[in-house]
Amino acid sequence: MLHFKTIGRIAATTSVLVAALYSQMFGALGPRSWSASVSANLAREMADPTMADPQIEAALQQISAHRIQANIEKLVSFGTRLTISAQDPASIGAGHGIGAAREWIKSEFERYSKDCGGCLEVKTDSFTEEPTERIPKTTEITNVYAVLKGTDAANAKRIVLVTGHYDSRNSDTLDVNGDAPGANDDGSGTAVSLECARVLSKMKFPATIVFLTVAGEEQGLNGSSHFAKMAKKEGWDLQAILNNDIVGGDKSAEQDHSVVRLFSEGVPAAATEQDLRRIRGLGGESDSSSRELARYVADVGRTYDAGVRPMLVFRLDRYLRGGDHYSFNQQGFAAVRFTELREDFHHQHQNVRTENGIEYGDTPKFVDYDYVAHVARLNAATLASLAAAPAPPANVHVLTKDLENDSTLTWEPSPGGLAAEYEVVWRATTSPEWEHAQKIGTATRATLKLSKDNVIFAVRAVDKAGHRSLPVVPVPER
Ligand SMILES: [Zn+2]
């Protein structure tokens, strides 16, 4: 069954199609350009719905709440996964501590890889952290990840990534022995990464997907910070990071299990002085690459029935809290955070106990496995859509040489050869999400009868099957 995005009405009007055809054939801007008489009213009718890819829909059906439950219970069985807990061979053998958790995650990824004929490359990223406030002695920290390499040589360099942190803690960040079940924080996010790997490894994509689980989050984002710096240093073309942290859907009375929050930074942590000047001048506070990624997830949420709806929160993270997406933001990557709607703080970072009738501790009994599966479906649909899509168009510009009421956008073709056409999208400066889309065909230049002073534009690439790239907001060109 096909699902259609709810915003916008289907199909362009005949007159607009004629205008587009006419201008493509005879347009004053030449054969590689596009222009149209687009009034704001007409434009409302032109946003094409994003059609669901039947293969992605079928994959989403494979995501299993039972598998997720088994994985979270297994993670809890290690007693504690505190980053500074035991990781010597004896503890690993006894199935206790973070070392045992790490080895088990690795073996799970390897098992999925065996099931797909070795399609996953399972790797570790180990490093030594010197003592800090929350790391009393020199400690080896290990991130575990699996790579589903893109099948298209010209697109395999592009990477999308899903992550959760497998370390846990209780009331005391230095308690290496006490139980720290971490079922929700962040057994749930780890389970999302694992389940996406199990299911998506059965498919093939032109671009690469990385399934990551990091340690050190609770001690100071150490694992993600090391990984993000490695990706930056090695020049990874990392286009999207989905961080899942506390997606267990805690079963408190006031929980809404139909919603997951999606946090994204506004002004980028990695913005240069020049970037900040442009953002201030043009009203670019809500168009970081992370925010575009959040909007993309919202679109995916309308196209596929994941069972949970993303609620965009235009904010880096919750008050007083941080997460692994920020490590990637600091290195200039687009990264967002998924978190359940209503957290129960009795069930996070607490020793397991009952006090005055209140149950404390992050134990499996409070996790809603169906909810985690829904969040995993939303992640998997986003990863699959991005990994199937063409690369975004390059060097997108809006011409600002002359004072004029039309707007001309230019760009270079989407690298990698997957793009069949381009679309210009736009929205009012006061609107949270893209409101309109205009098909441009194969041209790499478009003039719209809309003033760039009044809207925010972006350009995206679309392949033959309708997979859409992340949109790119133009920079001004004089
Ligand atoms: Zn966490």
Boltz pocket constraint, residues with backbone or C-beta under 6 A from the ligand:
constraints:
  - pocket:
      binder: B
      contacts: [[A, 165], [A, 185], [A, 186], [A, 217], [A, 245], [A, 246]]
      max_distance: 6.0
